[in-house]
Amino acid sequence: MKEMQAQLELLRAQIDECERLQKTAKNQIKRDTFTRLLARYRAIAVELERAIAIMPPARGTFLDRKTKEPRPKEQ
């Protein structure tokens, strides 16, 4: 799951960079190219976010621990 989160952060950085390049592009071909890239990157980001949301917690984490039955008191 950590790898997926890291990849999502990289993808968001790429989206930000593409937005910047799209706005500063001086010709229409570059603007159109970055517009298409943005659409693809955003679709991938949404897909990755959905996958992360439905992933079960990693084994051995706090959220994965089962509650134990209370131990009987020793007499």
N, CA, C, O and CB atoms as a CASP TS submission, in Angstrom:
PFRMAT TS
TARGET T0000
AUTHOR 0000-0000-0000
METHOD Language model
MODEL 1
PARENT N/A
ATOM      1  N   MET     1       0.820  -1.190   0.000  1.00  0.00           N
ATOM      2  CA  MET     1       0.000   0.000   0.000  1.00  0.00           C
ATOM      3  C   MET     1       0.869   1.261   0.000  1.00  0.00           C
ATOM      4  O   MET     1       0.520   2.264  -0.623  1.00  0.00           O
ATOM      5  CB  MET     1      -0.936  -0.006   1.205  1.00  0.00           C
ATOM      6  N   LYS     2       2.000   1.200   0.702  1.00  0.00           N
ATOM      7  CA  LYS     2       2.891   2.361   0.718  1.00  0.00           C
ATOM      8  C   LYS     2       3.390   2.683  -0.677  1.00  0.00           C
ATOM      9  O   LYS     2       3.540   3.848  -1.046  1.00  0.00           O
ATOM     10  CB  LYS     2       4.075   2.118   1.653  1.00  0.00           C
ATOM     11  N   GLU     3       3.648   1.625  -1.456  1.00  0.00           N
ATOM     12  CA  GLU     3       4.120   1.834  -2.823  1.00  0.00           C
ATOM     13  C   GLU     3       3.054   2.532  -3.658  1.00  0.00           C
ATOM     14  O   GLU     3       3.358   3.402  -4.475  1.00  0.00           O
ATOM     15  CB  GLU     3       4.509   0.497  -3.470  1.00  0.00           C
ATOM     16  N   MET     4       1.807   2.141  -3.443  1.00  0.00           N
ATOM     17  CA  MET     4       0.710   2.752  -4.198  1.00  0.00           C
ATOM     18  C   MET     4       0.547   4.217  -3.817  1.00  0.00           C
ATOM     19  O   MET     4       0.318   5.065  -4.680  1.00  0.00           O
ATOM     20  CB  MET     4      -0.606   1.992  -3.954  1.00  0.00           C
ATOM     21  N   GLN     5       0.664   4.514  -2.530  1.00  0.00           N
ATOM     22  CA  GLN     5       0.579   5.907  -2.067  1.00  0.00           C
ATOM     23  C   GLN     5       1.716   6.733  -2.658  1.00  0.00           C
ATOM     24  O   GLN     5       1.510   7.866  -3.095  1.00  0.00           O
ATOM     25  CB  GLN     5       0.618   5.974  -0.521  1.00  0.00           C
ATOM     26  N   ALA     6       2.913   6.159  -2.668  1.00  0.00           N
ATOM     27  CA  ALA     6       4.067   6.869  -3.226  1.00  0.00           C
ATOM     28  C   ALA     6       3.863   7.129  -4.718  1.00  0.00           C
ATOM     29  O   ALA     6       4.166   8.216  -5.211  1.00  0.00           O
ATOM     30  CB  ALA     6       5.366   6.062  -2.995  1.00  0.00           C
ATOM     31  N   GLN     7       3.355   6.140  -5.422  1.00  0.00           N
ATOM     32  CA  GLN     7       3.107   6.308  -6.860  1.00  0.00           C
ATOM     33  C   GLN     7       2.042   7.372  -7.106  1.00  0.00           C
ATOM     34  O   GLN     7       2.142   8.148  -8.057  1.00  0.00           O
ATOM     35  CB  GLN     7       2.675   4.973  -7.494  1.00  0.00           C
ATOM     36  N   LEU     8       1.034   7.405  -6.257  1.00  0.00           N
ATOM     37  CA  LEU     8      -0.011   8.422  -6.390  1.00  0.00           C
ATOM     38  C   LEU     8       0.567   9.824  -6.194  1.00  0.00           C
ATOM     39  O   LEU     8       0.207  10.756  -6.914  1.00  0.00           O
ATOM     40  CB  LEU     8      -1.142   8.166  -5.374  1.00  0.00           C
ATOM     41  N   GLU     9       1.454   9.967  -5.231  1.00  0.00           N
ATOM     42  CA  GLU     9       2.092  11.272  -5.012  1.00  0.00           C
ATOM     43  C   GLU     9       2.925  11.688  -6.221  1.00  0.00           C
ATOM     44  O   GLU     9       2.902  12.852  -6.621  1.00  0.00           O
ATOM     45  CB  GLU     9       2.977  11.232  -3.754  1.00  0.00           C
ATOM     46  N   LEU    10       3.658  10.743  -6.803  1.00  0.00           N
ATOM     47  CA  LEU    10       4.423  11.050  -8.015  1.00  0.00           C
ATOM     48  C   LEU    10       3.499  11.451  -9.164  1.00  0.00           C
ATOM     49  O   LEU    10       3.796  12.377  -9.919  1.00  0.00           O
ATOM     50  CB  LEU    10       5.279   9.843  -8.425  1.00  0.00           C
ATOM     51  N   LEU    11       2.402  10.757  -9.285  1.00  0.00           N
ATOM     52  CA  LEU    11       1.440  11.051 -10.341  1.00  0.00           C
ATOM     53  C   LEU    11       0.838  12.444 -10.148  1.00  0.00           C
ATOM     54  O   LEU    11       0.649  13.180 -11.116  1.00  0.00           O
ATOM     55  CB  LEU    11       0.329   9.986 -10.369  1.00  0.00           C
ATOM     56  N   ARG    12       0.541  12.798  -8.919  1.00  0.00           N
ATOM     57  CA  ARG    12       0.008  14.146  -8.650  1.00  0.00           C
ATOM     58  C   ARG    12       1.036  15.222  -8.998  1.00  0.00           C
ATOM     59  O   ARG    12       0.678  16.289  -9.496  1.00  0.00           O
ATOM     60  CB  ARG    12      -0.408  14.277  -7.168  1.00  0.00           C
ATOM     61  N   ALA    13       2.303  14.940  -8.737  1.00  0.00           N
ATOM     62  CA  ALA    13       3.360  15.892  -9.106  1.00  0.00           C
ATOM     63  C   ALA    13       3.436  16.022 -10.634  1.00  0.00           C
ATOM     64  O   ALA    13       3.625  17.123 -11.152  1.00  0.00           O
ATOM     65  CB  ALA    13       4.739  15.437  -8.528  1.00  0.00           C
ATOM     66  N   GLN    14       3.290  14.912 -11.349  1.00  0.00           N
ATOM     67  CA  GLN    14       3.290  14.957 -12.811  1.00  0.00           C
ATOM     68  C   GLN    14       2.096  15.753 -13.333  1.00  0.00           C
ATOM     69  O   GLN    14       2.210  16.495 -14.309  1.00  0.00           O
ATOM     70  CB  GLN    14       3.270  13.536 -13.390  1.00  0.00           C
ATOM     71  N   ILE    15       0.964  15.591 -12.679  1.00  0.00           N
ATOM     72  CA  ILE    15      -0.229  16.349 -13.077  1.00  0.00           C
ATOM     73  C   ILE    15       0.023  17.840 -12.895  1.00  0.00           C
ATOM     74  O   ILE    15      -0.301  18.639 -13.774  1.00  0.00           O
ATOM     75  CB  ILE    15      -1.469  15.904 -12.254  1.00  0.00           C
ATOM     76  N   ASP    16       0.598  18.215 -11.761  1.00  0.00           N
ATOM     77  CA  ASP    16       0.894  19.629 -11.515  1.00  0.00           C
ATOM     78  C   ASP    16       1.855  20.179 -12.569  1.00  0.00           C
ATOM     79  O   ASP    16       1.664  21.284 -13.078  1.00  0.00           O
ATOM     80  CB  ASP    16       1.491  19.814 -10.110  1.00  0.00           C
ATOM     81  N   GLU    17       2.885  19.400 -12.889  1.00  0.00           N
ATOM     82  CA  GLU    17       3.866  19.833 -13.882  1.00  0.00           C
ATOM     83  C   GLU    17       3.224  19.960 -15.261  1.00  0.00           C
ATOM     84  O   GLU    17       3.502  20.918 -15.983  1.00  0.00           O
ATOM     85  CB  GLU    17       5.045  18.852 -13.934  1.00  0.00           C
ATOM     86  N   CYS    18       2.373  19.013 -15.635  1.00  0.00           N
ATOM     87  CA  CYS    18       1.685  19.091 -16.931  1.00  0.00           C
ATOM     88  C   CYS    18       0.773  20.310 -17.006  1.00  0.00           C
ATOM     89  O   CYS    18       0.687  20.964 -18.045  1.00  0.00           O
ATOM     90  CB  CYS    18       0.871  17.818 -17.180  1.00  0.00           C
ATOM     91  N   GLU    19       0.092  20.613 -15.903  1.00  0.00           N
ATOM     92  CA  GLU    19      -0.778  21.797 -15.878  1.00  0.00           C
ATOM     93  C   GLU    19       0.051  23.059 -16.103  1.00  0.00           C
ATOM     94  O   GLU    19      -0.342  23.953 -16.852  1.00  0.00           O
ATOM     95  CB  GLU    19      -1.547  21.889 -14.530  1.00  0.00           C
ATOM     96  N   ARG    20       1.202  23.113 -15.441  1.00  0.00           N
ATOM     97  CA  ARG    20       2.080  24.279 -15.590  1.00  0.00           C
ATOM     98  C   ARG    20       2.567  24.394 -17.039  1.00  0.00           C
ATOM     99  O   ARG    20       2.537  25.475 -17.627  1.00  0.00           O
ATOM    100  CB  ARG    20       3.289  24.181 -14.620  1.00  0.00           C
ATOM    101  N   LEU    21       3.010  23.281 -17.599  1.00  0.00           N
ATOM    102  CA  LEU    21       3.513  23.293 -18.972  1.00  0.00           C
ATOM    103  C   LEU    21       2.409  23.610 -19.982  1.00  0.00           C
ATOM    104  O   LEU    21       2.648  24.281 -20.985  1.00  0.00           O
ATOM    105  CB  LEU    21       4.148  21.950 -19.308  1.00  0.00           C
ATOM    106  N   GLN    22       1.214  23.127 -19.709  1.00  0.00           N
ATOM    107  CA  GLN    22       0.091  23.405 -20.601  1.00  0.00           C
ATOM    108  C   GLN    22      -0.203  24.910 -20.632  1.00  0.00           C
ATOM    109  O   GLN    22      -0.448  25.486 -21.692  1.00  0.00           O
ATOM    110  CB  GLN    22      -1.166  22.616 -20.153  1.00  0.00           C
ATOM    111  N   LYS    23      -0.174  25.526 -19.460  1.00  0.00           N
ATOM    112  CA  LYS    23      -0.479  26.960 -19.380  1.00  0.00           C
ATOM    113  C   LYS    23       0.600  27.821 -20.025  1.00  0.00           C
ATOM    114  O   LYS    23       0.310  28.893 -20.554  1.00  0.00           O
ATOM    115  CB  LYS    23      -0.657  27.374 -17.929  1.00  0.00           C
ATOM    116  N   THR    24       1.845  27.352 -19.982  1.00  0.00           N
ATOM    117  CA  THR    24       2.936  28.162 -20.512  1.00  0.00           C
ATOM    118  C   THR    24       3.336  27.792 -21.945  1.00  0.00           C
ATOM    119  O   THR    24       4.199  28.444 -22.532  1.00  0.00           O
ATOM    120  CB  THR    24       4.132  28.035 -19.615  1.00  0.00           C
ATOM    121  N   ALA    25       2.720  26.760 -22.507  1.00  0.00           N
ATOM    122  CA  ALA    25       3.063  26.343 -23.874  1.00  0.00           C
ATOM    123  C   ALA    25       2.757  27.464 -24.855  1.00  0.00           C
ATOM    124  O   ALA    25       1.720  28.122 -24.772  1.00  0.00           O
ATOM    125  CB  ALA    25       2.293  25.061 -24.270  1.00  0.00           C
ATOM    126  N   LYS    26       3.680  27.666 -25.783  1.00  0.00           N
ATOM    127  CA  LYS    26       3.525  28.782 -26.722  1.00  0.00           C
ATOM    128  C   LYS    26       2.849  28.393 -28.021  1.00  0.00           C
ATOM    129  O   LYS    26       2.448  29.264 -28.793  1.00  0.00           O
ATOM    130  CB  LYS    26       4.861  29.375 -27.027  1.00  0.00           C
ATOM    131  N   ASN    27       2.714  27.084 -28.279  1.00  0.00           N
ATOM    132  CA  ASN    27       1.996  26.732 -29.499  1.00  0.00           C
ATOM    133  C   ASN    27       0.877  25.737 -29.182  1.00  0.00           C
ATOM    134  O   ASN    27       0.896  25.050 -28.160  1.00  0.00           O
ATOM    135  CB  ASN    27       2.967  26.142 -30.551  1.00  0.00           C
ATOM    136  N   GLN    28      -0.073  25.687 -30.074  1.00  0.00           N
ATOM    137  CA  GLN    28      -1.290  24.900 -29.854  1.00  0.00           C
ATOM    138  C   GLN    28      -1.014  23.399 -29.794  1.00  0.00           C
ATOM    139  O   GLN    28      -1.679  22.683 -29.046  1.00  0.00           O
ATOM    140  CB  GLN    28      -2.296  25.187 -30.953  1.00  0.00           C
ATOM    141  N   ILE    29      -0.062  22.920 -30.556  1.00  0.00           N
ATOM    142  CA  ILE    29       0.251  21.483 -30.549  1.00  0.00           C
ATOM    143  C   ILE    29       0.710  21.049 -29.164  1.00  0.00           C
ATOM    144  O   ILE    29       0.275  20.013 -28.663  1.00  0.00           O
ATOM    145  CB  ILE    29       1.337  21.151 -31.600  1.00  0.00           C
ATOM    146  N   LYS    30       1.589  21.835 -28.542  1.00  0.00           N
ATOM    147  CA  LYS    30       2.053  21.508 -27.190  1.00  0.00           C
ATOM    148  C   LYS    30       0.897  21.582 -26.186  1.00  0.00           C
ATOM    149  O   LYS    30       0.752  20.702 -25.337  1.00  0.00           O
ATOM    150  CB  LYS    30       3.192  22.464 -26.764  1.00  0.00           C
ATOM    151  N   ARG    31       0.083  22.624 -26.282  1.00  0.00           N
ATOM    152  CA  ARG    31      -1.056  22.743 -25.358  1.00  0.00           C
ATOM    153  C   ARG    31      -1.986  21.546 -25.486  1.00  0.00           C
ATOM    154  O   ARG    31      -2.440  21.003 -24.479  1.00  0.00           O
ATOM    155  CB  ARG    31      -1.835  24.042 -25.623  1.00  0.00           C
ATOM    156  N   ASP    32      -2.270  21.135 -26.712  1.00  0.00           N
ATOM    157  CA  ASP    32      -3.150  19.982 -26.936  1.00  0.00           C
ATOM    158  C   ASP    32      -2.534  18.694 -26.391  1.00  0.00           C
ATOM    159  O   ASP    32      -3.224  17.856 -25.810  1.00  0.00           O
ATOM    160  CB  ASP    32      -3.449  19.825 -28.432  1.00  0.00           C
ATOM    161  N   THR    33      -1.232  18.554 -26.589  1.00  0.00           N
ATOM    162  CA  THR    33      -0.546  17.364 -26.089  1.00  0.00           C
ATOM    163  C   THR    33      -0.635  17.297 -24.570  1.00  0.00           C
ATOM    164  O   THR    33      -0.946  16.245 -24.011  1.00  0.00           O
ATOM    165  CB  THR    33       0.925  17.357 -26.537  1.00  0.00           C
ATOM    166  N   PHE    34      -0.366  18.400 -23.909  1.00  0.00           N
ATOM    167  CA  PHE    34      -0.446  18.405 -22.446  1.00  0.00           C
ATOM    168  C   PHE    34      -1.880  18.231 -21.958  1.00  0.00           C
ATOM    169  O   PHE    34      -2.100  17.658 -20.891  1.00  0.00           O
ATOM    170  CB  PHE    34       0.133  19.702 -21.892  1.00  0.00           C
ATOM    171  N   THR    35      -2.846  18.708 -22.712  1.00  0.00           N
ATOM    172  CA  THR    35      -4.251  18.503 -22.353  1.00  0.00           C
ATOM    173  C   THR    35      -4.587  17.014 -22.381  1.00  0.00           C
ATOM    174  O   THR    35      -5.252  16.509 -21.477  1.00  0.00           O
ATOM    175  CB  THR    35      -5.183  19.284 -23.312  1.00  0.00           C
ATOM    176  N   ARG    36      -4.130  16.314 -23.413  1.00  0.00           N
ATOM    177  CA  ARG    36      -4.372  14.866 -23.504  1.00  0.00           C
ATOM    178  C   ARG    36      -3.633  14.110 -22.400  1.00  0.00           C
ATOM    179  O   ARG    36      -4.185  13.187 -21.800  1.00  0.00           O
ATOM    180  CB  ARG    36      -3.938  14.336 -24.883  1.00  0.00           C
ATOM    181  N   LEU    37      -2.393  14.500 -22.134  1.00  0.00           N
ATOM    182  CA  LEU    37      -1.641  13.864 -21.042  1.00  0.00           C
ATOM    183  C   LEU    37      -2.338  14.063 -19.702  1.00  0.00           C
ATOM    184  O   LEU    37      -2.435  13.138 -18.895  1.00  0.00           O
ATOM    185  CB  LEU    37      -0.215  14.426 -20.976  1.00  0.00           C
ATOM    186  N   LEU    38      -2.818  15.273 -19.479  1.00  0.00           N
ATOM    187  CA  LEU    38      -3.530  15.556 -18.232  1.00  0.00           C
ATOM    188  C   LEU    38      -4.747  14.664 -18.064  1.00  0.00           C
ATOM    189  O   LEU    38      -4.991  14.141 -16.977  1.00  0.00           O
ATOM    190  CB  LEU    38      -3.952  17.013 -18.184  1.00  0.00           C
ATOM    191  N   ALA    39      -5.502  14.491 -19.118  1.00  0.00           N
ATOM    192  CA  ALA    39      -6.697  13.643 -19.041  1.00  0.00           C
ATOM    193  C   ALA    39      -6.310  12.218 -18.660  1.00  0.00           C
ATOM    194  O   ALA    39      -6.973  11.588 -17.836  1.00  0.00           O
ATOM    195  CB  ALA    39      -7.461  13.649 -20.387  1.00  0.00           C
ATOM    196  N   ARG    40      -5.235  11.714 -19.262  1.00  0.00           N
ATOM    197  CA  ARG    40      -4.793  10.353 -18.958  1.00  0.00           C
ATOM    198  C   ARG    40      -4.256  10.241 -17.536  1.00  0.00           C
ATOM    199  O   ARG    40      -4.609   9.314 -16.807  1.00  0.00           O
ATOM    200  CB  ARG    40      -3.724   9.913 -19.950  1.00  0.00           C
ATOM    201  N   TYR    41      -3.402  11.188 -17.140  1.00  0.00           N
ATOM    202  CA  TYR    41      -2.844  11.154 -15.782  1.00  0.00           C
ATOM    203  C   TYR    41      -3.952  11.242 -14.728  1.00  0.00           C
ATOM    204  O   TYR    41      -3.918  10.541 -13.716  1.00  0.00           O
ATOM    205  CB  TYR    41      -1.837  12.305 -15.588  1.00  0.00           C
ATOM    206  N   ARG    42      -4.925  12.106 -14.977  1.00  0.00           N
ATOM    207  CA  ARG    42      -6.026  12.239 -14.005  1.00  0.00           C
ATOM    208  C   ARG    42      -6.848  10.961 -13.921  1.00  0.00           C
ATOM    209  O   ARG    42      -7.262  10.561 -12.833  1.00  0.00           O
ATOM    210  CB  ARG    42      -6.938  13.417 -14.381  1.00  0.00           C
ATOM    211  N   ALA    43      -7.087  10.316 -15.060  1.00  0.00           N
ATOM    212  CA  ALA    43      -7.839   9.057 -15.058  1.00  0.00           C
ATOM    213  C   ALA    43      -7.068   7.982 -14.285  1.00  0.00           C
ATOM    214  O   ALA    43      -7.661   7.221 -13.520  1.00  0.00           O
ATOM    215  CB  ALA    43      -8.117   8.583 -16.513  1.00  0.00           C
ATOM    216  N   ILE    44      -5.755   7.920 -14.482  1.00  0.00           N
ATOM    217  CA  ILE    44      -4.938   6.952 -13.757  1.00  0.00           C
ATOM    218  C   ILE    44      -4.956   7.266 -12.260  1.00  0.00           C
ATOM    219  O   ILE    44      -5.030   6.353 -11.438  1.00  0.00           O
ATOM    220  CB  ILE    44      -3.486   6.952 -14.294  1.00  0.00           C
ATOM    221  N   ALA    45      -4.890   8.536 -11.907  1.00  0.00           N
ATOM    222  CA  ALA    45      -4.907   8.930 -10.497  1.00  0.00           C
ATOM    223  C   ALA    45      -6.225   8.516  -9.833  1.00  0.00           C
ATOM    224  O   ALA    45      -6.228   8.015  -8.709  1.00  0.00           O
ATOM    225  CB  ALA    45      -4.697  10.455 -10.363  1.00  0.00           C
ATOM    226  N   VAL    46      -7.325   8.724 -10.525  1.00  0.00           N
ATOM    227  CA  VAL    46      -8.631   8.327  -9.984  1.00  0.00           C
ATOM    228  C   VAL    46      -8.676   6.817  -9.780  1.00  0.00           C
ATOM    229  O   VAL    46      -9.152   6.339  -8.750  1.00  0.00           O
ATOM    230  CB  VAL    46      -9.776   8.777 -10.926  1.00  0.00           C
ATOM    231  N   GLU    47      -8.186   6.074 -10.754  1.00  0.00           N
ATOM    232  CA  GLU    47      -8.164   4.615 -10.653  1.00  0.00           C
ATOM    233  C   GLU    47      -7.296   4.154  -9.480  1.00  0.00           C
ATOM    234  O   GLU    47      -7.667   3.238  -8.746  1.00  0.00           O
ATOM    235  CB  GLU    47      -7.650   4.000 -11.962  1.00  0.00           C
ATOM    236  N   LEU    48      -6.159   4.785  -9.316  1.00  0.00           N
ATOM    237  CA  LEU    48      -5.260   4.437  -8.213  1.00  0.00           C
ATOM    238  C   LEU    48      -5.874   4.793  -6.867  1.00  0.00           C
ATOM    239  O   LEU    48      -5.750   4.026  -5.912  1.00  0.00           O
ATOM    240  CB  LEU    48      -3.917   5.147  -8.376  1.00  0.00           C
ATOM    241  N   GLU    49      -6.534   5.941  -6.776  1.00  0.00           N
ATOM    242  CA  GLU    49      -7.208   6.337  -5.538  1.00  0.00           C
ATOM    243  C   GLU    49      -8.306   5.336  -5.171  1.00  0.00           C
ATOM    244  O   GLU    49      -8.462   4.982  -4.003  1.00  0.00           O
ATOM    245  CB  GLU    49      -7.803   7.751  -5.679  1.00  0.00           C
ATOM    246  N   ARG    50      -9.058   4.887  -6.162  1.00  0.00           N
ATOM    247  CA  ARG    50     -10.111   3.889  -5.900  1.00  0.00           C
ATOM    248  C   ARG    50      -9.513   2.580  -5.413  1.00  0.00           C
ATOM    249  O   ARG    50     -10.031   1.961  -4.484  1.00  0.00           O
ATOM    250  CB  ARG    50     -10.949   3.641  -7.166  1.00  0.00           C
ATOM    251  N   ALA    51      -8.428   2.161  -6.039  1.00  0.00           N
ATOM    252  CA  ALA    51      -7.776   0.914  -5.629  1.00  0.00           C
ATOM    253  C   ALA    51      -7.268   1.020  -4.193  1.00  0.00           C
ATOM    254  O   ALA    51      -7.402   0.075  -3.416  1.00  0.00           O
ATOM    255  CB  ALA    51      -6.611   0.573  -6.582  1.00  0.00           C
ATOM    256  N   ILE    52      -6.695   2.149  -3.844  1.00  0.00           N
ATOM    257  CA  ILE    52      -6.199   2.351  -2.478  1.00  0.00           C
ATOM    258  C   ILE    52      -7.358   2.327  -1.491  1.00  0.00           C
ATOM    259  O   ILE    52      -7.240   1.768  -0.401  1.00  0.00           O
ATOM    260  CB  ILE    52      -5.425   3.685  -2.364  1.00  0.00           C
ATOM    261  N   ALA    53      -8.468   2.930  -1.872  1.00  0.00           N
ATOM    262  CA  ALA    53      -9.625   3.012  -0.975  1.00  0.00           C
ATOM    263  C   ALA    53     -10.219   1.644  -0.655  1.00  0.00           C
ATOM    264  O   ALA    53     -10.743   1.442   0.440  1.00  0.00           O
ATOM    265  CB  ALA    53     -10.691   3.894  -1.588  1.00  0.00           C
ATOM    266  N   ILE    54     -10.146   0.705  -1.592  1.00  0.00           N
ATOM    267  CA  ILE    54     -10.767  -0.600  -1.342  1.00  0.00           C
ATOM    268  C   ILE    54      -9.775  -1.653  -0.863  1.00  0.00           C
ATOM    269  O   ILE    54     -10.161  -2.786  -0.575  1.00  0.00           O
ATOM    270  CB  ILE    54     -11.445  -1.091  -2.595  1.00  0.00           C
ATOM    271  N   MET    55      -8.508  -1.286  -0.778  1.00  0.00           N
ATOM    272  CA  MET    55      -7.496  -2.239  -0.309  1.00  0.00           C
ATOM    273  C   MET    55      -7.734  -2.563   1.165  1.00  0.00           C
ATOM    274  O   MET    55      -8.007  -1.668   1.965  1.00  0.00           O
ATOM    275  CB  MET    55      -6.062  -1.672  -0.516  1.00  0.00           C
ATOM    276  N   PRO    56      -7.630  -3.835   1.519  1.00  0.00           N
ATOM    277  CA  PRO    56      -7.715  -4.168   2.946  1.00  0.00           C
ATOM    278  C   PRO    56      -6.468  -3.663   3.651  1.00  0.00           C
ATOM    279  O   PRO    56      -5.428  -3.477   3.018  1.00  0.00           O
ATOM    280  CB  PRO    56      -7.880  -5.702   3.158  1.00  0.00           C
ATOM    281  N   PRO    57      -6.562  -3.442   4.948  1.00  0.00           N
ATOM    282  CA  PRO    57      -5.374  -2.971   5.665  1.00  0.00           C
ATOM    283  C   PRO    57      -4.242  -3.998   5.559  1.00  0.00           C
ATOM    284  O   PRO    57      -4.486  -5.202   5.481  1.00  0.00           O
ATOM    285  CB  PRO    57      -5.710  -2.695   7.153  1.00  0.00           C
ATOM    286  N   ALA    58      -3.034  -3.514   5.555  1.00  0.00           N
ATOM    287  CA  ALA    58      -1.876  -4.407   5.476  1.00  0.00           C
ATOM    288  C   ALA    58      -1.804  -5.267   6.728  1.00  0.00           C
ATOM    289  O   ALA    58      -2.119  -4.816   7.830  1.00  0.00           O
ATOM    290  CB  ALA    58      -0.566  -3.601   5.297  1.00  0.00           C
ATOM    291  N   ARG    59      -1.387  -6.505   6.540  1.00  0.00           N
ATOM    292  CA  ARG    59      -1.281  -7.413   7.682  1.00  0.00           C
ATOM    293  C   ARG    59      -0.201  -6.913   8.634  1.00  0.00           C
ATOM    294  O   ARG    59       0.843  -6.408   8.223  1.00  0.00           O
ATOM    295  CB  ARG    59      -0.969  -8.859   7.215  1.00  0.00           C
ATOM    296  N   GLY    60      -0.492  -7.073   9.912  1.00  0.00           N
ATOM    297  CA  GLY    60       0.476  -6.673  10.919  1.00  0.00           C
ATOM    298  C   GLY    60       0.380  -5.213  11.324  1.00  0.00           C
ATOM    299  O   GLY    60       1.176  -4.742  12.137  1.00  0.00           O
ATOM    300  N   THR    61      -0.586  -4.489  10.768  1.00  0.00           N
ATOM    301  CA  THR    61      -0.750  -3.097  11.163  1.00  0.00           C
ATOM    302  C   THR    61      -1.752  -3.006  12.297  1.00  0.00           C
ATOM    303  O   THR    61      -2.456  -3.970  12.595  1.00  0.00           O
ATOM    304  CB  THR    61      -1.200  -2.233   9.971  1.00  0.00           C
ATOM    305  N   PHE    62      -1.811  -1.877  12.909  1.00  0.00           N
ATOM    306  CA  PHE    62      -2.730  -1.662  14.025  1.00  0.00           C
ATOM    307  C   PHE    62      -4.168  -1.939  13.611  1.00  0.00           C
ATOM    308  O   PHE    62      -4.919  -2.549  14.372  1.00  0.00           O
ATOM    309  CB  PHE    62      -2.602  -0.234  14.554  1.00  0.00           C
ATOM    310  N   LEU    63      -4.563  -1.504  12.425  1.00  0.00           N
ATOM    311  CA  LEU    63      -5.946  -1.673  11.981  1.00  0.00           C
ATOM    312  C   LEU    63      -6.287  -3.129  11.694  1.00  0.00           C
ATOM    313  O   LEU    63      -7.461  -3.495  11.647  1.00  0.00           O
ATOM    314  CB  LEU    63      -6.199  -0.838  10.744  1.00  0.00           C
ATOM    315  N   ASP    64      -5.275  -3.953  11.503  1.00  0.00           N
ATOM    316  CA  ASP    64      -5.492  -5.354  11.163  1.00  0.00           C
ATOM    317  C   ASP    64      -5.594  -6.239  12.412  1.00  0.00           C
ATOM    318  O   ASP    64      -5.995  -7.398  12.311  1.00  0.00           O
ATOM    319  CB  ASP    64      -4.366  -5.850  10.265  1.00  0.00           C
ATOM    320  N   ARG    65      -5.242  -5.717  13.563  1.00  0.00           N
ATOM    321  CA  ARG    65      -5.213  -6.537  14.767  1.00  0.00           C
ATOM    322  C   ARG    65      -6.617  -6.929  15.202  1.00  0.00           C
ATOM    323  O   ARG    65      -7.551  -6.129  15.164  1.00  0.00           O
ATOM    324  CB  ARG    65      -4.504  -5.799  15.893  1.00  0.00           C
ATOM    325  N   LYS    66      -6.733  -8.163  15.610  1.00  0.00           N
ATOM    326  CA  LYS    66      -7.997  -8.665  16.127  1.00  0.00           C
ATOM    327  C   LYS    66      -8.029  -8.398  17.625  1.00  0.00           C
ATOM    328  O   LYS    66      -7.005  -8.457  18.306  1.00  0.00           O
ATOM    329  CB  LYS    66      -8.179 -10.189  15.816  1.00  0.00           C
ATOM    330  N   THR    67      -9.196  -8.110  18.110  1.00  0.00           N
ATOM    331  CA  THR    67      -9.301  -7.925  19.556  1.00  0.00           C
ATOM    332  C   THR    67      -9.296  -9.288  20.214  1.00  0.00           C
ATOM    333  O   THR    67      -9.929 -10.227  19.731  1.00  0.00           O
ATOM    334  CB  THR    67     -10.583  -7.126  19.938  1.00  0.00           C
ATOM    335  N   LYS    68      -8.591  -9.388  21.300  1.00  0.00           N
ATOM    336  CA  LYS    68      -8.490 -10.665  22.006  1.00  0.00           C
ATOM    337  C   LYS    68      -9.513 -10.704  23.112  1.00  0.00           C
ATOM    338  O   LYS    68      -9.911  -9.680  23.667  1.00  0.00           O
ATOM    339  CB  LYS    68      -7.074 -10.883  22.572  1.00  0.00           C
ATOM    340  N   GLU    69      -9.924 -11.911  23.413  1.00  0.00           N
ATOM    341  CA  GLU    69     -10.823 -12.101  24.534  1.00  0.00           C
ATOM    342  C   GLU    69     -10.056 -11.737  25.804  1.00  0.00           C
ATOM    343  O   GLU    69      -8.872 -12.050  25.929  1.00  0.00           O
ATOM    344  CB  GLU    69     -11.371 -13.573  24.589  1.00  0.00           C
ATOM    345  N   PRO    70     -10.725 -11.083  26.734  1.00  0.00           N
ATOM    346  CA  PRO    70     -10.008 -10.739  27.969  1.00  0.00           C
ATOM    347  C   PRO    70      -9.574 -12.008  28.696  1.00  0.00           C
ATOM    348  O   PRO    70     -10.298 -13.003  28.736  1.00  0.00           O
ATOM    349  CB  PRO    70     -10.896  -9.865  28.896  1.00  0.00           C
ATOM    350  N   ARG    71      -8.389 -11.948  29.262  1.00  0.00           N
ATOM    351  CA  ARG    71      -7.879 -13.091  30.009  1.00  0.00           C
ATOM    352  C   ARG    71      -8.574 -13.166  31.365  1.00  0.00           C
ATOM    353  O   ARG    71      -8.843 -12.154  32.012  1.00  0.00           O
ATOM    354  CB  ARG    71      -6.343 -12.993  30.186  1.00  0.00           C
ATOM    355  N   PRO    72      -8.847 -14.375  31.759  1.00  0.00           N
ATOM    356  CA  PRO    72      -9.436 -14.486  33.105  1.00  0.00           C
ATOM    357  C   PRO    72      -8.384 -14.138  34.156  1.00  0.00           C
ATOM    358  O   PRO    72      -7.198 -14.424  33.991  1.00  0.00           O
ATOM    359  CB  PRO    72     -10.000 -15.923  33.353  1.00  0.00           C
ATOM    360  N   LYS    73      -8.837 -13.529  35.214  1.00  0.00           N
ATOM    361  CA  LYS    73      -7.905 -13.117  36.273  1.00  0.00           C
ATOM    362  C   LYS    73      -7.417 -14.359  37.010  1.00  0.00           C
ATOM    363  O   LYS    73      -8.177 -15.277  37.320  1.00  0.00           O
ATOM    364  CB  LYS    73      -8.583 -12.114  37.268  1.00  0.00           C
ATOM    365  N   GLU    74      -6.120 -14.342  37.271  1.00  0.00           N
ATOM    366  CA  GLU    74      -5.541 -15.452  38.034  1.00  0.00           C
ATOM    367  C   GLU    74      -5.889 -15.278  39.500  1.00  0.00           C
ATOM    368  O   GLU    74      -5.913 -14.163  40.021  1.00  0.00           O
ATOM    369  CB  GLU    74      -3.997 -15.527  37.841  1.00  0.00           C
ATOM    370  N   GLN    75      -6.158 -16.399  40.156  1.00  0.00           N
ATOM    371  CA  GLN    75      -6.542 -16.318  41.573  1.00  0.00           C
ATOM    372  C   GLN    75      -5.460 -16.782  42.481  1.00  0.00           C
ATOM    373  O   GLN    75      -5.632 -16.773  43.700  1.00  0.00           O
ATOM    374  CB  GLN    75      -7.771 -17.117  41.835  1.00  0.00           C
TER
END
